[in-house]
């Protein structure tokens, strides 16, 4: 994929040169033809002349200035050995989480918070339960944990219904802890952000839970022990 992206980028450079300007309407039309009802948030010149970086939700696409060519993949600076796309996606993830808002998350916060992470969780996922069972250790490390739900079995599944019952409980933290322990919750229903969480997880390219997003927007797939996570966050 990396080699293909670089070859296509070279072709784009040869075809369009460095003096072209973007046709925003054509670029938006191309994006919407592939992603119906999508909202283009920004169109910026990429590091490759003639190719534009287009931000759509939590994703980045590359489109030619006339909207004729669309690419999705990683742009690599071969000289600097830097993944340009991933560094941009970090900012995209941060902004996407900010749009969801902390009022739509279940938050566990220590008295002395040094860092925060956003964790996509499935109530019935084994490693998600392991992470939650060690919440005191994350608190000791000064890490605020902001939970979003991603029931892997999909909408309408038992895990999905449990997530809604947790969200609708009078004490969300207590209900989540009980559910993670396998306790049976009173079934409840109310207005909730579970579908929004799931869509965001899909936009982030989730392929398993838990998935941790650091405060800098970096993605850490899977369970990470508290001390190891603290070390990672301290180095960001």
Secondary structure, DSSP 8 states (H G I E B T S, - for coil): -HHHHHHHHHHHHHHH-S-----HHHHHHHHHHHSTT--EEEEEE-SSTTEEEEEETTEEEEEETTS--EE-S--EETTTTEEHHHHHHHHHHHHHHHHH-GGGSEEE--SS--EEEEEEE-TT-HHHHHHHHTHHHHHHTTEEEEEEE--TT-TTSHHHHHHHHHHHSSSHHHHHHHHHTT--------S-SHHHHHHHHHHTT--SS-EEEETTS-EEES---HHHHHHHHHH-
